[in-house]
């Protein structure tokens, strides 16, 4: 009798656990989680604010880039001329030209380093502004379409949850 009581008690507990589990599954299904995904790489490559920032930076830095290119060409031409003339130059003239080339090379390296630093700083400023705008658009879409979470990086994404096109289109407005 005790054995049958224990068995029926265990079965009753199992049925109760199963029933409780089914209730939780029903609640979970009723409150389905909505997940969205955006490809930040595509947004950076295709969205209007990022394209505009790139064009703006190219225009802003085109003159300095051309000056650097001209300086590099001048340095190369002077080095080639020095190599060609070196055998017939006096020691003092050779030393003088080597110093001039070294000074010009130092100036070129300094200008190039400053150019890169300035360009990176401006790129970061422009990108930060575009990222702020992108995050606002993502939040607006997520709230309007009732997404619980929007991810930006994943190993695999189903096209069904990819909202990148919506974000790019909204940024274009």
Secondary structure, DSSP 8 states (H G I E B T S, - for coil): -HHHHHHHHHHHHHHHHHHHHHHHHHHHHHT---EEE--HHHHHHHSHHHHHHHHHHHHHHHHHHHHHHHHHHHHHHHHHHHHHHGGGS-HHHHHHHHHHHHHHHHHHHHHHHHHHHHHHHHHHHHHHHHHHHHHHHHHHHHHHTT-SEEES--S---GGGB-HHHHHHHHT-
